[in-house]
Amino acid sequence: MTPSEIHYIAFRKPPFGKRGYDEDDVDAFLDKLERFFKSPGSQELSVDDVRNVVFRKPPIGKRGYDTGDVDDFLDQVITEWPEAGAHQNGLMFGKSFQAHS
């Protein structure tokens, strides 16, 4: 996983009538991940932070990011986590993410 891959990741919108994850919440977390992957020792971020992150639903009328796309990407981040990926393979995220900042 490179900082560039994190920076340029694009997520689909959920199907019409569905609300995914709040885009601002996801983008803020991706910014943290990108900074960490640029310099792993410079920031306090752990694989548990990725495993336990939760995102709010987007405001009414907004669709946000597709939950499956975001969850799959975070699973990939964990498998490629510096010094942690080997024993984190296969981790799957639930569908009940709600944000905390």
N, C-alpha and C positions, 0 to 999 in steps of 0.2 A: 504494500500500500504506500503510495507516495502522496505528499502534500498536494501535488497537482491533481491526482485522481480525486481527492476529497474536495478540492476547490471547484472542480468542473463537473462534479456529479449532477445529474439532472433526474428529477423524479417526475413520474406521470401524475396526473390528477386522478383522483378516485372516480368511479363511475358516477354519472349524473344521479343526483338524489342522495349521494353518500358524502359524508364529511371525513376527511382523512386527518392528518396531523397539521397543526398550525405551522405555517411556513416560517414565520419569524422564530419560533422555538427551535425548529429543526436547523435552520440556518445558523442560529447562534451556537448551537452545539457543534455543528460542522466546523465553524470558525475555531472553536476550542480544539477539536480534533486535528485540524490542519496545523495549528500552531504546535501542538504536541508532536506530530509526525515530522515537522521541520526540525525540532530540537527536543527529543524525548526527555532529557533530563531537566529542561528548563521550566517545566510546568507540572504542577501536581494534577495529574489525571491518571486514572487507573482503568484497567479493564472492567473493574466492577462499576465504575462510573458509566461506562458504555452499556454494560449489562442492565443497570438499574435506571437509566435515564427514562423519563416519561415526558410526553408532550401533550399539550392541551389540544382540544378540537379547535378548528378555525372558527372565526366569528360566523354567525348565521349569514347565509348568502355566499359564503366562500367555501371552496372545496378543499383547499390545502393540498398536501402531498399524499399520494397513495400510501397507505400504511404498509402494505406488503413490500413495496419498493424500498421504503425507508428501513423496515425491519430486516430485509434481505441484505441491504448495504451494511447495516450495523453488525449483522452476523459475520459478514466478510471482514469488516474492520477487526473484530475480535479474533478471527482465525489468523489474521496477519499482524496482530499486536506484537510489538517488540518484546521479546523474551517471554511472551505469555501464550502465543498462538498454539503451540503444540498441545497443551492440555485443555484448550478452550474449544477445539474443533467440535462442531455439531451443536453448539449452543443455539437455541432458537428463542426468539422473542415472542411474547404474548401479544394479543391484540388490544390490550386495554391501556395503552399509554395515555397519560394525562400529564401536563407539563409541571415542572418545578424549575425555578430559575436558579 
